[in-house]
Amino acid sequence: MTEQALSKLAGGREIVLPLSKALEISLRSLKIRFGRSIITTSG
């Protein structure tokens, strides 16, 4: 696939995340998943 075709599939926009923002998002989701698993195991 060409780059143009990929950008059309992605809605025509390309998002470049800085590494710090990517780490922040992944850590937040890990905290949420960890909290949910604790709730599940304690229930």
GROMACS elastic network, one bead per residue, 0.5 to 0.9 nm:
[ bonds ]
;  ai    aj funct       b0    kb
    1     4     6  0.81621   500
    1     5     6  0.62594   500
    1     6     6  0.67449   500
    2     5     6  0.52686   500
    2     6     6  0.63915   500
    2     7     6  0.87791   500
    3     6     6  0.51206   500
    3     7     6  0.62534   500
    3     8     6  0.87354   500
    4     7     6  0.51913   500
    4     8     6  0.63568   500
    4     9     6  0.87872   500
    4    12     6  0.85473   500
    5     8     6  0.51516   500
    5     9     6  0.63721   500
    5    10     6  0.87753   500
    6     9     6  0.50600   500
    6    10     6  0.62683   500
    6    11     6  0.88195   500
    6    12     6  0.82587   500
    7    11     6  0.63946   500
    7    13     6  0.62116   500
    7    14     6  0.68638   500
    8    11     6  0.52591   500
    8    13     6  0.78500   500
    9    12     6  0.69419   500
   10    13     6  0.64108   500
   10    14     6  0.74111   500
   11    14     6  0.83875   500
   17    20     6  0.81679   500
   17    21     6  0.63279   500
   17    22     6  0.62211   500
   18    21     6  0.54027   500
   18    22     6  0.63742   500
   18    23     6  0.87944   500
   19    22     6  0.50357   500
   19    23     6  0.61595   500
   19    24     6  0.85609   500
   20    23     6  0.51351   500
   20    24     6  0.61462   500
   20    25     6  0.87159   500
   21    25     6  0.62246   500
   21    26     6  0.86305   500
   22    25     6  0.52359   500
   22    26     6  0.62198   500
   22    27     6  0.85905   500
   23    26     6  0.51402   500
   23    27     6  0.59883   500
   23    28     6  0.84424   500
   24    27     6  0.52491   500
   24    28     6  0.61203   500
   24    29     6  0.86968   500
   25    28     6  0.51703   500
   25    29     6  0.63043   500
   25    30     6  0.86693   500
   26    29     6  0.51956   500
   26    30     6  0.61606   500
   26    31     6  0.86888   500
   27    30     6  0.50039   500
   27    31     6  0.62016   500
   27    32     6  0.86648   500
   28    31     6  0.51799   500
   28    32     6  0.63379   500
   28    33     6  0.87420   500
   29    32     6  0.50492   500
   29    33     6  0.61629   500
   29    34     6  0.85220   500
   30    33     6  0.51022   500
   30    34     6  0.60136   500
   30    35     6  0.84937   500
   31    34     6  0.50745   500
   31    35     6  0.60739   500
   31    36     6  0.85680   500
   32    35     6  0.51427   500
   32    36     6  0.61908   500
   32    37     6  0.86665   500
   33    36     6  0.50849   500
   33    37     6  0.61699   500
   33    38     6  0.86589   500
   34    37     6  0.51600   500
   34    38     6  0.62755   500
   34    39     6  0.87174   500
   35    38     6  0.51641   500
   35    39     6  0.62902   500
   35    40     6  0.86412   500
   36    39     6  0.50756   500
   36    40     6  0.61133   500
   36    41     6  0.86555   500
   37    41     6  0.60899   500
   37    42     6  0.84639   500
   38    41     6  0.52277   500
   38    42     6  0.59992   500
   38    43     6  0.84041   500
   39    42     6  0.52824   500
   39    43     6  0.60084   500
   40    43     6  0.52931   500
